[in-house]
């Protein structure tokens, strides 16, 4: 069942989902202390509703799972990374609005 809200995931779940998920997986890497991350959170949730059925949306707290920073070479947050077929296909640094997230993630389901 596809959710229309981003799911908070752990690093282990991300590693597995990025490899085996049948839909594109779009992950918002964030932290509670990050002001731009807090501003983008509701926008990410809006975009997930629009893209329901085309992609899965997840959030990973980089403070809770610092190994994500090393594994995915994260230099700043918020950071969106799209995974498809077990590999990273796209990334977007910085806070953006829901319409921009939808535009950025469009077409990933056909890739």
N, C-alpha and C positions, 0 to 999 in steps of 0.2 A: 504494500500500500504506500503510495507516494504522499508525503506530507507537504503541506503548503507553508511550512515554517522551517527555517534552518534548524538542524540538529546539532547539539553540542557533542563533539566527539573527542576521543582520546587519540594519542599518537598511534597506538597499536591498531585502532579501528581505521584510522586514516590510511595507514600502510596497507592494510588488507583491502579496504574499499577502493583505493586508487588502482589496485591491480585487477580486481574482479568485478567491479560494478558494471552493469550493462548500460547504464546511462552516464553521460558526462557528470563528473563530480566537481563542484565548484566550492572551494574552501576559503573562508574568510579567516586569515590568521590575525589575531587581535590580542589585546591585554586590557585588563580592567583599568589600569592607570592611564591608558592612552585616550586623550580627548577626541582626536579624529576618529578613533575606533568606535567610541560611544556614539558619535554623530552618525557614522555610517551604519551602525547596527540596524536601526529601523529601516533604512533604505535597502539593506541587504534582504531583510525580511519581506519587504514589498516586492522586490525583484523575484524572490523565491515563489511568491504566489503567482506572478505572471508567467514564470517559466515552469510551473508545475507540470510534470509529465515529460518535459524535455530535458531536465537536468535535476540532479540532487544537490541541495545546498546544505553545507555544513560549516560549523565554526570550530576553530581550535584555538584555545587559549595558550599563547606562547609562553606565558609566565608559568603556567602549570606544567607544560610540556616543552621545556627549553631545548630538548633534542631536536625539535622540529626546525629550529633556527639553523642548526648546523646541517641537518639533512637536506633542507630545501634552500639553503644559502639565503636566508632572510636577512636583509639589511635594514629594513624599516617596516613598520606596520601603520595602518592596516595594509594588508597584502592579500589580493585574490589570486589563487592559482586554480586553473582548470586542468583536470586530469581526464584522460580518455584512453581506453585500451591499455592501462597500466603505465602510462607515461604522462608527464607534464606536457600540455599543448599550448598553454597560454598563461601569462601573468600580468597583473595590473597593480601597481603600487599607488598608494594614496587613497584618501576618502573620495568616493564618487557617489552620485545620486542613483536612485533606483532605475531611472530610464537609461542611464549610462551603463549600469550593470547589465540590464536586459540587452542592450545593443551589443555590449562586449561579449556576452555569453550566447548570443543568437548564432545559430548554425553549428554549434558544437555537437548537437544531436545527429547531424548529418555527416560529420567528419569521419 
